[in-house]
């Protein structure tokens, strides 16, 4: 697909500015509907910055989004699942700001065909995904690339998505598609762009992190570094997915930029080009930067345009669903059984009749105080739109899964003075968890201890079922868990429990119609009061080491 500029192409030199947003996650407005606080960054501030840039650069500015825009805020949920008749707000934001192209992210696909197919048709710019293949046609499900002509310069933008989507999401969400390995796909497409399309500039727009994550013999979750170091032909690679800021240039000359998430920063690449004798262009100089927009003024025109949407979402999130009896702190969940996590466990067990429930803390530093609970409060207490599944697992598999969870969660203490949590120290001296906390699964329905003096894979000792029955590693149990975990997310089922990815689907015996948050809200409306009790029965031992270490690490991590 080619979009042409009407500007003169006679100049001998020209400068082009490329701008990327990525992992916006619904951060469209300068306030958080759930936390009732101002948000740094957001598209409302990006709009102000872009206005000034366009005054200077005109059509020499190319604006790109790199996916994961459809989930993350109540605004997105409302337009994805509640008000589905109107144009999706994510499409309206992209159209209002005048984007030139947009790649897909895994959290966009997580919304399901009904949402993202509708959204893709509502967006005015091309949707890109060269390695997202339609199984019927064998061709990309959306446009593989875009050719833009600006001031006579042919700019190719190649979009790709991390191929590990099936490791997290049920096939029903991506039915009719496959996701090809990125390095091979990049090599094939960049050759076409340089030779057939005669692109002067080739830009990668990859919803895939720098490195790490899930890696198999066939593909990598985060393949950007491999592409940048192994594939010739890219001038600029914009990437995302891992929410990590990045700015580098590889020995092959690719400028690699990632502005992280939530529109706090924008990735900006400025290219100076010179015309060759044959009329083509060469990149003479390139400069990259991550522009902090958190101090930008909010664009009042943008806010006026979207005020009707804001009013609708605010009315939605302010619907009362019940009352909170006691103060709930998300951080309690990292240090033992905690009221809200146990409310999730209890809801999952009540809804499914499963033997065992698995759940992880999905937020940090979130507090719910006594008083009225609204829909918006549930978004901060249960962050993701995960559905609920029940899988058949053996007792041995349950134990192995929990061993991997607590290995990521807890340190092996060698003395009473050690950390109990597995933590790192950042460059600025802050203490943080070493691993993703949404993979810190605890269990209800069984009684167990976690011996933090033991080495990895030997910490969890399951004593019995919660009702006093013996726990048997050879028996089969119905285990409730969210859909992210049930589809292999975090690799607790695959690497931890040793279940092959291909066989997970055959283990699923129940899938909920709605997301877990929906059932929490439904339960609250019935019971009127959220007064959770501790239902899980597990603890850290030896207590003489664990309890002082918990107090120390809690202060370091949360200043509590």
Secondary structure per residue as TSV (DSSP state, phi and psi in degrees):
chain	resnum	aa	ss	phi	psi
A	1	X	-	360.0	132.3
A	2	X	E	-124.5	131.3
A	3	X	E	-116.2	127.6
A	4	X	-	-106.2	147.4
A	5	X	-	-92.6	147.7
A	6	X	-	-90.6	-1.3
A	7	X	S	-69.3	156.4
A	8	X	-	-63.5	143.2
A	9	X	-	-113.7	29.9
A	10	X	-	-94.3	-9.1
A	11	X	-	-69.3	152.5
A	12	X	S	-85.8	-24.9
A	13	X	E	-133.6	153.1
A	14	X	E	-155.8	149.9
A	15	X	E	-116.2	138.6
A	16	X	E	-122.8	138.2
A	17	X	E	-115.3	125.2
A	18	X	E	-109.3	132.6
A	19	X	E	-127.5	134.4
A	20	X	E	-123.9	135.8
A	21	X	E	-109.8	152.3
A	22	X	-	-153.5	152.2
A	23	X	-	50.6	47.1
A	24	X	-	-66.6	-33.5
A	25	X	T	51.1	46.5
A	26	X	T	74.4	11.6
A	27	X	-	-81.2	72.2
A	28	X	-	-92.5	-26.2
A	29	X	S	-123.6	156.8
A	30	X	S	-82.1	26.2
A	31	X	E	-148.8	157.5
A	32	X	E	-102.8	119.0
A	33	X	T	-64.3	-25.8
A	34	X	T	-91.7	-39.8
A	35	X	T	-90.7	-9.1
A	36	X	T	54.5	48.3
A	37	X	E	-142.7	162.2
A	38	X	E	-72.6	148.6
A	39	X	-	-111.4	139.6
A	40	X	S	-73.6	154.3
A	41	X	S	69.2	-136.0
A	42	X	-	83.1	160.4
A	43	X	H	-67.4	-21.2
A	44	X	H	-67.1	-30.3
A	45	X	H	-84.9	-36.6
A	46	X	H	-58.2	-35.4
A	47	X	H	-60.7	-40.9
A	48	X	H	-64.0	-45.3
A	49	X	H	-62.6	-42.8
A	50	X	H	-65.5	-34.9
A	51	X	H	-58.8	-45.4
A	52	X	H	-67.3	-40.2
A	53	X	H	-63.4	-39.4
A	54	X	H	-70.0	-28.4
A	55	X	H	-63.0	-32.8
A	56	X	H	-88.5	-44.0
A	57	X	H	-98.0	-20.8
A	58	X	G	56.4	-132.4
A	59	X	G	-78.7	0.8
A	60	X	G	-83.2	2.1
A	61	X	E	-99.0	127.7
A	62	X	E	-115.1	125.3
A	63	X	E	-113.0	125.5
A	64	X	E	-129.8	142.6
A	65	X	E	-117.6	143.8
A	66	X	-	-113.8	25.9
A	67	X	S	91.6	174.4
A	68	X	-	58.7	54.5
A	69	X	-	-109.3	-16.1
A	70	X	S	-88.0	-10.4
A	71	X	S	-133.8	151.6
A	72	X	S	137.1	-21.5
A	73	X	S	-134.4	156.9
A	74	X	H	-56.2	-29.5
A	75	X	H	-54.7	-46.6
A	76	X	H	-66.6	-45.8
A	77	X	H	-57.8	-43.5
A	78	X	I	-60.3	-44.8
A	79	X	I	-83.7	-18.8
A	80	X	I	-78.1	-39.3
A	81	X	I	-128.5	-17.7
A	82	X	I	-103.6	-65.2
A	83	X	S	-95.2	79.9
A	84	X	-	-90.3	-6.0
A	85	X	S	-79.9	-33.4
A	86	X	S	-80.9	167.9
A	87	X	-	-60.6	136.8
A	88	X	-	-60.5	134.9
A	89	X	H	-62.8	-29.4
A	90	X	H	-63.5	-35.5
A	91	X	H	-69.3	-40.7
A	92	X	H	-67.1	-36.5
A	93	X	H	-64.4	-46.9
A	94	X	H	-60.7	-42.3
A	95	X	H	-68.6	-41.7
A	96	X	H	-62.0	-41.4
A	97	X	H	-83.0	-7.9
A	98	X	T	74.0	45.6
A	99	X	-	-67.6	150.0
A	100	X	S	-92.7	-29.1
A	101	X	E	-164.0	160.9
A	102	X	E	-147.1	130.8
A	103	X	E	-92.8	164.7
A	104	X	-	-94.8	148.7
A	105	X	-	-115.7	164.3
A	106	X	H	-63.1	-34.1
A	107	X	H	-75.5	-17.9
A	108	X	H	-69.5	-44.6
A	109	X	H	-67.5	-28.7
A	110	X	T	-62.5	-20.3
A	111	X	T	-71.9	-18.5
A	112	X	-	96.4	157.0
A	113	X	H	-53.4	-43.9
A	114	X	H	-58.7	-34.3
A	115	X	H	-82.8	-54.9
A	116	X	H	-76.6	-26.6
A	117	X	H	-68.0	-41.3
A	118	X	H	-63.3	-47.7
A	119	X	H	-58.9	-42.9
A	120	X	H	-61.6	-34.3
A	121	X	H	-77.4	-20.1
A	122	X	H	-87.5	-19.4
A	123	X	-	-79.2	135.7
A	124	X	S	-77.3	-25.9
A	125	X	S	-93.8	162.5
A	126	X	E	-64.8	143.5
A	127	X	E	-97.8	131.1
A	128	X	E	-116.8	139.8
A	129	X	-	-172.3	80.9
A	130	X	T	-65.4	-27.6
A	131	X	T	-103.1	11.1
A	132	X	E	-98.9	102.9
A	133	X	E	-103.7	131.4
A	134	X	E	-75.7	119.6
A	135	X	T	-65.7	-28.6
A	136	X	T	-72.6	-44.9
A	137	X	T	-94.0	-21.7
A	138	X	S	75.1	6.2
A	139	X	S	-109.9	165.4
A	140	X	B	-54.2	140.0
A	141	X	S	-65.5	-32.6
A	142	X	S	-124.4	-174.0
A	143	X	B	-62.3	136.0
A	144	X	S	-75.2	-34.3
A	145	X	E	-155.5	170.7
A	146	X	E	-131.8	138.2
A	147	X	E	-108.1	120.3
A	148	X	E	-110.4	140.7
A	149	X	E	-112.2	118.2
A	150	X	E	-127.9	118.1
A	151	X	T	55.9	33.5
A	152	X	T	85.9	-6.5
A	153	X	E	-88.9	128.0
A	154	X	E	-89.6	113.8
A	155	X	E	-109.9	122.0
A	156	X	E	-102.7	132.5
A	157	X	E	-118.1	117.3
A	158	X	E	-106.5	119.3
A	159	X	E	-100.1	140.3
A	160	X	E	-147.1	159.4
A	161	X	E	-125.6	143.5
A	162	X	-	-51.5	132.5
A	163	X	G	-81.1	1.4
A	164	X	G	-91.8	16.8
A	165	X	G	-50.3	-44.1
A	166	X	G	-64.6	-14.3
A	167	X	G	-77.0	-12.4
A	168	X	T	-119.5	-31.1
A	169	X	S	-116.4	141.2
A	170	X	-	-63.6	147.0
A	171	X	G	-59.2	-27.0
A	172	X	G	-60.3	-25.7
A	173	X	G	-78.9	-24.9
A	174	X	S	-127.4	28.7
A	175	X	T	-56.2	142.8
A	176	X	T	83.3	6.9
A	177	X	E	-132.6	159.0
A	178	X	E	-134.0	164.0
A	179	X	E	-125.7	110.8
A	180	X	-	-81.6	154.6
A	181	X	-	-59.9	139.4
A	182	X	H	-81.7	-36.2
A	183	X	H	-65.0	-47.6
A	184	X	H	-62.5	-43.3
A	185	X	H	-62.7	-42.0
A	186	X	H	-61.0	-43.0
A	187	X	H	-62.7	-40.8
A	188	X	H	-68.6	-45.4
A	189	X	H	-73.9	-37.3
A	190	X	H	-67.1	-32.2
A	191	X	H	-63.0	-44.4
A	192	X	H	-63.5	-41.3
A	193	X	H	-66.5	-37.7
A	194	X	H	-75.6	-41.8
A	195	X	H	-90.6	-52.9
A	196	X	T	-79.3	-46.1
A	197	X	S	-84.0	-10.9
A	198	X	-	52.6	45.1
A	199	X	-	-69.4	135.9
A	200	X	S	-81.8	-32.8
A	201	X	E	-131.3	133.5
A	202	X	E	-119.3	125.3
A	203	X	E	-117.3	127.8
A	204	X	E	-90.8	135.4
A	205	X	E	-125.2	90.5
A	206	X	E	-114.0	119.4
A	207	X	E	-86.8	74.9
A	208	X	S	-160.6	135.5
A	209	X	-	-72.9	-177.6
A	210	X	S	-67.8	-53.0
A	211	X	S	-163.8	170.5
A	212	X	-	88.0	-163.2
A	213	X	S	76.9	-156.8
A	214	X	S	-67.9	131.9
A	215	X	B	-140.0	128.5
A	216	X	-	-123.6	-178.1
A	217	X	S	-64.4	-21.6
A	218	X	S	-105.3	-23.0
A	219	X	-	-161.9	167.2
A	220	X	B	-128.4	140.1
A	221	X	S	-62.6	-49.7
A	222	X	S	-111.7	97.3
A	223	X	-	-111.2	6.9
A	224	X	H	-62.5	-42.7
A	225	X	H	-61.4	-43.1
A	226	X	H	-60.5	-43.4
A	227	X	H	-64.1	-45.7
A	228	X	H	-62.4	-33.5
A	229	X	H	-94.2	-17.8
A	230	X	H	-114.4	-15.6
A	231	X	-	-116.5	120.5
A	232	X	T	-78.2	154.2
A	233	X	T	114.7	-12.4
A	234	X	-	-90.7	131.7
A	235	X	S	-87.4	-42.7
A	236	X	E	-135.6	137.7
A	237	X	E	-123.2	111.4
A	238	X	E	-90.8	135.3
A	239	X	E	-142.2	177.5
A	240	X	-	-164.1	-145.5
A	241	X	S	81.1	-43.4
A	242	X	S	-91.1	-0.5
A	243	X	-	57.9	31.4
A	244	X	-	-119.6	125.0
A	245	X	-	-63.1	142.0
A	246	X	E	-153.0	140.8
A	247	X	E	-151.9	110.2
A	248	X	E	-154.5	166.8
A	249	X	E	-129.4	127.6
A	250	X	-	-83.4	168.2
A	251	X	T	-66.1	-20.0
A	252	X	T	-82.6	-2.2
A	253	X	-	92.7	7.5
A	254	X	-	-82.4	124.1
A	255	X	E	-81.7	120.5
A	256	X	E	-115.2	123.6
A	257	X	E	-135.3	137.6
A	258	X	E	-141.5	115.9
A	259	X	-	-87.7	11.1
A	260	X	-	71.5	-134.8
A	261	X	S	-134.5	168.8
A	262	X	T	63.2	22.8
A	263	X	T	56.0	35.3
A	264	X	S	-79.8	-32.3
A	265	X	E	-133.3	158.0
A	266	X	E	-118.9	141.1
A	267	X	E	-88.7	127.5
A	268	X	E	-128.1	124.3
A	269	X	E	-118.7	123.0
A	270	X	E	-109.3	120.9
A	271	X	E	-112.1	127.8
A	272	X	E	-100.8	123.7
A	273	X	E	-119.6	151.7
A	274	X	E	-128.7	136.9
A	275	X	E	-76.7	133.5
A	276	X	-	-83.5	172.4
A	277	X	T	-64.3	-28.5
A	278	X	T	-86.8	5.1
A	279	X	S	94.3	-11.4
A	280	X	-	-82.1	173.4
A	281	X	E	-121.0	147.6
A	282	X	E	-120.4	146.5
A	283	X	E	-79.2	114.4
A	284	X	E	-87.1	-34.6
A	285	X	E	-155.4	145.8
A	286	X	E	-136.9	146.1
A	287	X	E	-137.5	132.4
A	288	X	E	-119.4	149.7
A	289	X	E	-155.9	155.4
A	290	X	E	-107.4	110.5
A	291	X	E	-92.9	119.3
A	292	X	E	-77.5	121.4
A	293	X	-	-112.0	12.2
A	294	X	T	-65.5	-21.1
A	295	X	T	-99.5	1.8
A	296	X	S	-65.6	146.5
A	297	X	-	-68.6	149.4
A	298	X	-	-71.6	134.8
A	299	X	-	-75.2	111.8
A	300	X	H	-66.7	-34.5
A	301	X	H	-63.7	-42.6
A	302	X	H	-58.7	-47.6
A	303	X	H	-65.6	-38.8
A	304	X	H	-62.4	-41.0
A	305	X	H	-62.3	-40.5
A	306	X	H	-95.6	5.6
A	307	X	H	-57.1	-42.1
A	308	X	H	-59.7	-35.0
A	309	X	H	-67.9	-43.3
A	310	X	H	-59.2	-42.9
A	311	X	H	-62.8	-41.0
A	312	X	H	-64.8	-44.8
A	313	X	H	-66.8	-40.7
A	314	X	H	-61.7	-41.9
A	315	X	H	-61.7	-37.1
A	316	X	H	-66.6	-50.9
A	317	X	H	-72.1	-20.9
A	318	X	T	-90.1	6.9
A	319	X	-	-66.9	123.4
A	320	X	E	-72.9	141.5
A	321	X	E	-121.5	-9.3
A	322	X	E	162.1	-164.8
A	323	X	E	-125.3	154.2
A	324	X	E	-102.2	125.3
A	325	X	-	-80.1	-37.2
A	326	X	S	-134.4	165.3
A	327	X	-	-69.0	130.5
A	328	X	E	-114.0	129.0
A	329	X	E	-119.6	121.5
A	330	X	G	-59.6	-34.4
A	331	X	G	-64.0	-21.7
A	332	X	G	-59.9	-27.4
A	333	X	G	-66.7	-18.8
A	334	X	G	-82.4	-12.9
A	335	X	S	-118.5	6.4
A	336	X	S	152.8	-176.5
A	337	X	-	-55.3	134.9
A	338	X	-	-135.8	149.8
A	339	X	H	-56.0	-49.8
A	340	X	H	-72.3	-41.5
A	341	X	H	-59.0	-37.8
A	342	X	H	-71.8	-26.2
A	343	X	H	-65.2	-39.1
A	344	X	H	-65.0	-47.0
A	345	X	H	-54.7	-48.8
A	346	X	H	-63.3	-41.0
A	347	X	H	-63.0	-43.0
A	348	X	H	-65.2	-39.9
A	349	X	H	-70.2	-41.1
A	350	X	H	-64.2	-41.2
A	351	X	H	-71.6	-35.1
A	352	X	H	-107.6	-20.7
A	353	X	-	69.2	20.2
A	354	X	-	-67.8	162.5
A	355	X	S	-77.8	-36.9
A	356	X	E	-136.4	144.5
A	357	X	E	-119.4	140.6
A	358	X	E	-117.3	136.7
A	359	X	E	-157.0	149.2
A	360	X	E	-122.9	153.9
A	361	X	-	-68.3	128.2
A	362	X	-	-101.3	-4.7
A	363	X	-	-141.1	164.6
A	364	X	S	-125.6	154.2
A	365	X	S	60.0	25.1
A	366	X	-	-98.9	133.3
A	367	X	E	-129.9	131.1
A	368	X	E	-111.8	126.4
A	369	X	-	-100.7	159.8
A	370	X	S	-56.7	140.3
A	371	X	E	135.8	-162.9
A	372	X	E	-68.9	135.1
A	373	X	E	-105.3	130.1
A	374	X	E	-109.4	170.3
A	375	X	H	-52.8	-42.8
A	376	X	H	-58.9	-34.5
A	377	X	H	-63.6	-33.7
A	378	X	H	-70.3	-26.4
A	379	X	H	-67.7	-32.2
A	380	X	H	-83.8	-24.3
A	381	X	H	-83.6	-34.2
A	382	X	S	-129.7	100.4
A	383	X	-	-73.8	-38.2
A	384	X	S	-104.3	157.8
A	385	X	-	-88.4	51.5
A	386	X	-	-78.7	139.0
A	387	X	E	-84.3	-179.1
A	388	X	E	-116.3	132.9
A	389	X	E	-125.6	156.8
A	390	X	E	-121.6	128.8
A	391	X	E	-118.1	151.9
A	392	X	E	-88.4	117.7
A	393	X	E	-130.2	148.0
A	394	X	E	-77.7	162.0
A	395	X	H	-58.3	-38.5
A	396	X	H	-64.2	-37.7
A	397	X	H	-68.9	-38.5
A	398	X	H	-60.5	-46.3
A	399	X	H	-62.2	-44.9
A	400	X	H	-64.4	-38.6
A	401	X	H	-62.1	-45.5
A	402	X	H	-66.4	-34.2
A	403	X	H	-60.1	-45.0
A	404	X	H	-65.4	-40.1
A	405	X	H	-59.3	-51.2
A	406	X	H	-74.0	-22.9
A	407	X	H	-65.3	-35.6
A	408	X	H	-76.4	-26.0
A	409	X	H	-87.9	-44.1
A	410	X	B	-118.7	150.3
A	411	X	-	-82.4	159.3
A	412	X	-	-90.0	107.7
A	413	X	-	-76.7	130.9
A	414	X	S	-106.0	-9.0
A	415	X	S	-157.8	170.1
A	416	X	T	-66.1	-14.6
A	417	X	T	-92.7	-4.4
A	418	X	S	-75.6	162.9
A	419	X	-	-66.0	142.9
A	420	X	S	-91.4	-29.6
A	421	X	B	-89.4	149.5
A	422	X	-	-82.6	109.5
A	423	X	E	-130.7	160.7
A	424	X	E	-123.4	162.7
A	425	X	E	-112.1	127.6
A	426	X	-	-78.8	171.1
A	427	X	T	-60.9	-28.9
A	428	X	T	-94.2	13.3
A	429	X	S	89.8	3.2
A	430	X	-	-80.3	151.2
A	431	X	E	-99.2	135.1
A	432	X	E	-143.2	161.2
A	433	X	E	-64.8	143.2
A	434	X	S	-74.7	-27.9
A	435	X	S	-123.6	168.5
A	436	X	-	-66.1	124.7
A	437	X	G	-71.8	-20.2
A	438	X	G	-73.5	0.5
A	439	X	G	-104.7	10.8
A	440	X	-	-88.7	74.0
A	441	X	E	-75.8	131.6
A	442	X	E	-109.7	171.9
A	443	X	E	-127.9	146.3
A	444	X	E	-120.7	153.3
A	445	X	S	102.8	-13.3
A	446	X	E	-132.1	155.9
A	447	X	E	-107.4	127.5
A	448	X	E	-153.9	163.8
A	449	X	E	-122.2	152.9
A	450	X	E	-117.0	107.3
A	451	X	E	-89.4	100.8
A	452	X	T	-76.9	-1.1
A	453	X	T	-87.6	-7.5
A	454	X	S	-93.3	157.4
A	455	X	-	-71.9	169.5
A	456	X	T	-53.4	145.6
A	457	X	T	72.7	5.6
A	458	X	-	-132.7	19.2
A	459	X	-	-88.1	-33.3
A	460	X	E	-90.7	124.2
A	461	X	E	-124.0	106.2
A	462	X	E	-86.1	122.8
A	463	X	E	-89.9	-44.7
A	464	X	E	-172.1	173.4
A	465	X	E	-70.3	158.7
A	466	X	T	-63.9	-25.9
A	467	X	T	-89.7	7.1
A	468	X	S	97.8	-10.3
A	469	X	-	-68.6	154.1
A	470	X	-	-65.6	146.3
A	471	X	-	-96.6	130.2
A	472	X	-	-124.2	120.4
A	473	X	T	-64.8	-17.7
A	474	X	T	-93.1	-9.7
A	475	X	S	-85.9	158.7
A	476	X	E	-97.7	139.5
A	477	X	E	-129.9	147.8
A	478	X	E	-85.7	121.9
A	479	X	E	-121.5	119.4
A	480	X	E	-86.9	138.3
A	481	X	E	-159.8	163.3
A	482	X	E	-74.6	165.5
A	483	X	H	-68.5	-28.0
A	484	X	H	-60.8	-48.5
A	485	X	H	-67.2	-41.4
A	486	X	H	-66.4	-20.0
A	487	X	T	-102.0	13.9
A	488	X	T	102.2	0.1
A	489	X	G	-58.4	135.1
A	490	X	G	77.5	-5.2
A	491	X	G	61.7	18.2
A	492	X	I	-68.3	-33.3
A	493	X	I	-77.3	-39.8
A	494	X	I	-83.1	-65.1
A	495	X	I	-71.1	-42.7
A	496	X	I	-70.0	-62.2
A	497	X	T	-83.6	-10.5
A	498	X	-	76.0	23.9
A	499	X	-	-92.0	129.5
A	500	X	-	-65.8	143.2
A	501	X	G	-57.3	-38.0
A	502	X	G	-67.0	-22.1
A	503	X	G	-98.6	-4.8
A	504	X	H	-60.2	-43.3
A	505	X	H	-58.2	-34.9
A	506	X	H	-71.3	-15.1
A	507	X	H	-86.0	-16.7
A	508	X	E	-77.6	123.0
A	509	X	E	-113.5	-5.9
A	510	X	E	-155.0	137.2
A	511	X	E	-134.5	127.9
A	512	X	E	-73.8	156.0
A	513	X	E	-76.1	-35.5
A	514	X	E	-118.1	174.3
A	515	X	E	-78.6	163.1
A	516	X	H	-60.0	-39.7
A	517	X	H	-58.8	-37.0
A	518	X	H	-58.4	-43.2
A	519	X	H	-73.8	-30.8
A	520	X	H	-64.0	-44.2
A	521	X	H	-63.5	-41.9
A	522	X	H	-62.3	-42.3
A	523	X	H	-64.7	-41.3
A	524	X	H	-62.7	-41.1
A	525	X	H	-63.1	-33.7
A	526	X	H	-76.6	-42.0
A	527	X	H	-93.1	-14.9
A	528	X	-	72.9	-31.2
A	529	X	E	-127.9	133.7
A	530	X	E	-93.6	100.8
A	531	X	-	-130.8	70.6
A	532	X	-	-66.4	146.2
A	533	X	-	-113.9	157.4
A	534	X	-	-76.0	116.4
A	535	X	-	-111.1	-21.1
A	536	X	-	-83.1	148.8
A	537	X	E	-125.2	83.5
A	538	X	E	-147.9	159.4
A	539	X	E	-157.4	158.7
A	540	X	E	-85.9	135.7
A	541	X	E	-132.6	159.7
A	542	X	-	-71.5	135.2
A	543	X	H	-62.5	-32.0
A	544	X	H	-61.8	-29.8
A	545	X	H	-90.2	-42.7
A	546	X	H	-66.7	-46.2
A	547	X	H	-65.7	-46.6
A	548	X	H	-63.2	-36.6
A	549	X	H	-66.7	-36.8
A	550	X	H	-61.0	-44.6
A	551	X	H	-63.1	-41.3
A	552	X	H	-65.4	-48.6
A	553	X	H	-69.9	-30.9
A	554	X	H	-64.0	-40.1
A	555	X	H	-64.7	-42.9
A	556	X	H	-66.0	-42.9
A	557	X	H	-78.3	-40.1
A	558	X	H	-127.0	2.1
A	559	X	-	55.3	38.5
A	560	X	-	-109.9	360.0
